[in-house]
Amino acid sequence: MINYHNRRFRPVANTENGETTGDTIFHYKQVGNMLTAEYKSVNILSGHLMAIVTEEGVLNMVYHQINKDYQLRTGKCISKPELLPSGKLRLHESWEWTNGDLSSGQSILEEI
């Protein structure tokens, strides 16, 4: 199992209907196969996520955030890791809003 504890990630790509941008920083904490993170950016005033980490390092997560317009947004995401030659991780994410327009998207996060 991949240990995500104290790793930080930043989006390098996101679909247009997403709210994270390159200035969003995710700080992961992990205990066993339970993962949590806090995040924020110019678009997101406060965000939190919770995930279960599989043996393969896949993250099955839910998240909630308050955006710059003071809207509460919620969603779910599957995040699949890729080990880069540098030893850092890249996460390939398929996500879906569970409120609002219920749209879905893809994003890529890289460890910083």
N, C-alpha and C positions, 0 to 999 in steps of 0.2 A: 504494500500500500504506500502511496506517495504521502509524505508528510508535508502539509501545507503550512504548518505552524510558523507564524511570524513572517511569512512571505507577503510581499506587496505586489499588486498588479495594476496595470494601466491599460485602458482600451486603446487599440491601434486601428480598429475598424468597427463600425456599427451600422446597422441599417437606419434609414432616415427616421423611422418611427420610434427609435430608441432615445433615451434621455442622457445616457452616459457619453462623455466626450474624452478627449485625450488628457484633460486635467482631472478626471475622476481617479481617485486612488482608493483601491480596495486593500484593507489590511486584514489578512486571514489569521484566525486563531483556530487551533485544532486540538481536541482531546479525544483520543481513540479514533473512532470513525465519525465523530461529530465535529462539524466545522461551523464557525460563525465569522462574520465580518461586518465592519462598519465602513461606510464610504460617503464621500461628499464631493461636490464640484461647484462650478458657477451655476449649473442647471439644477443641481440636487442639493438642497439645504441639509438633509440628513437621510441616510439610508442604512438599512440593515439586511443581512441575509443569513439564512440557516441552511445547512446542507448535510447530507449523509455522503460520506466518501466510500466508494466501493473498493474492492481489492485491486481493481485496475486503475484506481485514482480518479474515476469519473465522479463528478459532483452532481447530485440530484438535489436541487435547491428551490427554495421559495424566498421571495424578497418583498420588502415594502420600503417606500421612500416618500419624502415630501419634496416636491419640486419647487422651482423658483416662483411659481404662480400659487404656491400654497395648496396644491392639489395632492391628495394622498393617492399614490399609485401602488399597485400590488402586481406580482407576477410570479412565474415559475420558469425554471431554466435547467437544462442539462448541459454540463460543461465537461468537455473531453480534453485531457491533457496531451500535449506533444512535448517531448524532451528535445530541447535545442542543443546543437553542438557545444554551446557555451555552458551547458549544464543547467540553464534556466528553463522555465516552463512557459509554453504558449498554451492558452486555453481557447478551444473552439466551442462557442456557445450557441445553442438554439434556445430561444426564450419566447415567452408569450405573456402578454398582459392579461391579468385575470379580473381587471376592472376597466372602465373607460371603453375604448373601442375594441378591446379583445384581440387586437392584431398581434402578429408574431414577427420575429426577426432573427438575425444572426449577428454575432459579434465575435471579435477576437481580442483577448487580453494577453499581455505579455508581462512576465515578471520583471520588476525593476530592482 
